[in-house]
Amino acid sequence: MLTRTVDLSRQEGKETIVSACDLFGVSRQVYYRSIQSVKRKQTTAVQVVAMVHEIRREMPRLGTRKLYYLLRDRLNEIGIGRDRLFSILKANHLLIKPVRSYRKTTDSHHRFHKHKNLVSGIVPSKPEQVWVADITYIGNRRNQQYLALVTDAYSKKIVGYDVSGSLSAEGAIRALKKGLKSRTYKANTLIHHSDRGLQYCCDDYQRVLTKQEVRCSMTESYDPYSNAVAERVNGILKQEFMLEDYPRKLPVMQELVKNSIEIYNAKRPHWSCQMLTPEQMHKQDTVKIKSYKNTPFQSQI
């Protein structure tokens, strides 16, 4: 608010009125412009936050870079670049802090045959060339649940999944069969890569792979991140879609996982897929995947 003071001295019998702007050496025009600028920035920030909330209703912990990619055209219309988006999200406590957690679900001490690693040094160049499989824990101690995933290493599309209350092989087999049923490029030679867990080495699982003429590959180290693409996709579903934050009974969790995977496949862009969604990437074979590390299966997604 503009304030005014009265100079006690007299000039020609009149009081001299001095504004606060004059006292601080700022013109009224600049003062009012600054107020309008602040209001415009606040209005713009409200618009941006609303856009972000709109996307995060489906993908609650999607990162800022991917948000910028999805909102770029709308943000450009109101003059917001990537750096400004980061600033607005930071000011509104909307930046996502990465959460890393690892729980062991692999039992490799068993009598079944362990297969060699067939994908070392391979960079997938088309869909349904390499699939990666893994099982992750999504429940709590009182309500233990396990998510089995089969993911295409090229497109990052989740092709098969199953949620169950047991670590037995049946859940992994159901996920595999779902993936095999959905195959689009059946003429491609397919390699199935996993850890050396009992679920993947057991006779029932291997029988399905053999029947479908799928080659079996397994990690040869005890590093939990040697199957990096599978581990990363697990983390996206658990952290970005917050599956671990909603411990529910099995039927409800199965529906939550189904909805999350549908959104993940259809709407979430991936850096390693040149910002295509998994479904877009899976429908073509000309885009080369990005890899930022020495091993091809440790690309950012």
N, C-alpha and C positions, 0 to 999 in steps of 0.2 A: 504494500500500500504506500502511496506517495504521501510523505509527511511534509509539513511546512513549519518553519520557525520564523520568529520575528526578531529582526536585528534591533537592539535597544537604542542604537544611534538614530538620529533623525537627519534626513536629507530633505531640505526644502520643506520642512514641516510635515513630511510623510514617512510612514513606516516602510522599511525595506523588507519585502517578503522573500525569504530564501528557501528554496526547496531542498529536500534531502539529496536529490540528484545533483544539485549545484554544489552542495557541501562535499560530495564525494567525487566531483569532477566528471559526472556521467550525464549525458543528455537524456531528456525524457524519452526521446525516440528510441535510443539504444536500450533504455530500461524496459520499455514496453515490448520491444522486439524480443528481448531475452525471456520475458515472461511467456510470450506466445511460442517461442522456440521450445521451452520446457514443456508446455502443454502439448505441443505437437509430438515431441518425443515420447511423452507419457502415453498419448493416444496410440502411437505406433507400437509401443511396447505391449500395450494391452492387446492389440491385433495379433502380434507375433505370438504371444503366450496362448491366445485362443487357438491359433493354427497348430501350435505344438500339442496342446491338449487334445485336439481333434485326432491327431495321428496316434498319440500315446494312449488313447482309449483302447486301441487294438494292439499296439506294440508299446507297452508301458515304459520300457527302459531303452528305447531306441536311442543311439548315440547322436550327438549334434551334427557330425559330418553327414550322416545318412539323412537326418532331418533336413539339412540344408539342401541336399540333392532332391529330396521329394518336394520341398517347398520353394525351390529356387525361382520358378517363374512368378509365383505369388509374392515372394519377398522382393524380387526386382521391381515389381510394380510400385512398391512403397519405399523403394530406395534402401533396402536392407541387404548388406553383403554378409559373407560368412563370419568375419570378425565381429560385426555388430550383433549378429545372431548369438555368438558365444557370449558377448557382453550382457545381452538381455537375459539369456538363460542363467548366467552366473548371478546377476542381480536379483533374479527371482528364484534362486536356489533350485534350478531345474537341470543343472549339469549332472550327468550320470557318473558316479564313481564306480570303477570296475570292481567286481567282487570275484575273488578266486577261491574256489573250494574244490577239494578232491576227496572222494570217498571210494575206497577200494571195493569193487564188486567182482573182481576177477580172481578165480581160483584156478591156477595153472598147474597145481600139484595133483595130477590125476593120471590114470593109466592109458588114456586115449592118445592116438597118434597126433603129433604136433607138426603142422605143415611149414614149409619154408616160405620166406618172404619173397614174393614174386613181383612186388611193385617198387622195390628200391631203385631209385633212379628214373622211374617212369613219371612223366608229366602227362596226365590225361588230356587228350585232344578232342574228345567227343563224348556224348552221353553214353551211358551203359557200357563203358569200357572198364571202369573200376568202381565197385561198390565198397563202402566201408561200413562196418557194423560195430555196434557197441551197446552196452547196457549201463544205465545210470540209475541212481537212487533218487526218488522224488518224494518220498513220504517222510514220516517222522517215526520215532521209536514206538509209538503206540499204534501207528497206522502205516506199516511198511508197504511201500509200493515201488515198482521198478518199471522203468521205461526202456524198451528195446527198440533201437532205431537201425534202419538200413538207409544209407545216404549215398547218392551218386557223387563221386569224388570230383567230377568235372563240373556239373551244374549246381552242386550243393543242394539238390532237391531231395527231400525226404521221401523215399519211394515206398517204404514200409515201416510200420511201427506197431507196438503193442504195449498196453499197460496192464500189469498183473500184480498180484500180491505175493509173488514168489520169484526166486532166482532160478527156478528150474528151466530146462531147455524149451519147454512148450511155448513160453512167451516169445523167445527169440525165433523159434520156428514159425510161429504165426506171423511175425514181422517179415521174415524172409519170404514166406509164401505170398503175402500181400504185395511185396515188391515184385516178385516174379510174375504175378498175375497182371500187374500194371505195365509190364515192359512194352516199350514202343519200338525198339530197335532189336528185334529178336535175332537178326542175322549177325549182330556184333558178337565177337568173342568177349565174354564177361569174366572178370576176375573178382572174387569176393574176398575182401581183406578184413581181418579182425585181429583181436588179441588171442592169446592161447587159452582163453577161458574154457571151462568144462562145457558150457552151453554150445560153443562153436565146434569143439573137437568131438563131441559125442556122436555115436553112430547115427542117431535119428537125424541130426542136423546135416551130417555129411551125406546121408542117403538122399536128402532133398537136393543138395548141390550136384551130386553125381547124376541123378535122374534128369536134371535140367541142363546138364553139360556145362556147369559153371566151375571154373578153376578156383581152387582154394589157396589163399595166401594168408600168412599169419606173421605177426611181429616176432622178432627174434631177440628182443631185449626186454628187460623188466621195467623200462621207463614208461610210466603211465601215459605220457604224451607222445609215444612213438606212433600212435594211431591218431595223429593230430586233428585231421578233418572231423573224424567222428567225435572226438573230445570237444572240439570247438562247437559243433552243432548241438551237442548235449548242453553245453554252457549257455548258448543262445536261448534255448527253450527254457532252461531253468532260471536264468538271470533276467533276460530281457522280457520274457513272458511271465516271469515271477511264479512259476509252477510250484516252487518250494514254499512260497508264502501263503499258499491256500491248501493246507492239508484237509482233504475231503475224503469221503468214502469212495470206494473204488468206482462205482458207476458215474459219479459226478466227476471224478478226476479223469476218467476216460473221455468224457465229453469235453472237458477243458483242454485236454491234450489234442483231441481232434480239431477243435476250433483254432488252437494255437498253431498247429501244423498247417492248416489251410491258409491262415494269414501269412505265416512264414514263407510258404511256397509261392504264394501269389503276389505278396506285397512288399516283402523285405528285400531291398537291394543289397548286393554283395560287392565289396571292393575287388575281390579276386575274379568276379564275373563281369568286370567293367561296369559295375553298378546295375546290371540286369538282375531281375528277380530269378530265383531258381527255375520257375516254370518257363520264363522267357529263355533262359540259358539252355534249358533241356530241349527246346524245340528247334535248335540249330546246332551246327558243329563248326562254325567258322571263327568264332571269337576265341582267342587264346586266353587262358586263365593267367592271372597275375600271381607271381610268387615272390615274396620279399625275403625269403631265407634260402639256405642252401638246399634243403630237402623240399621236394615238390609238394609234399602233403602237409606243409606248415605255412601255407599261404594265409594271408589275412582275409577274413570273411565277415 
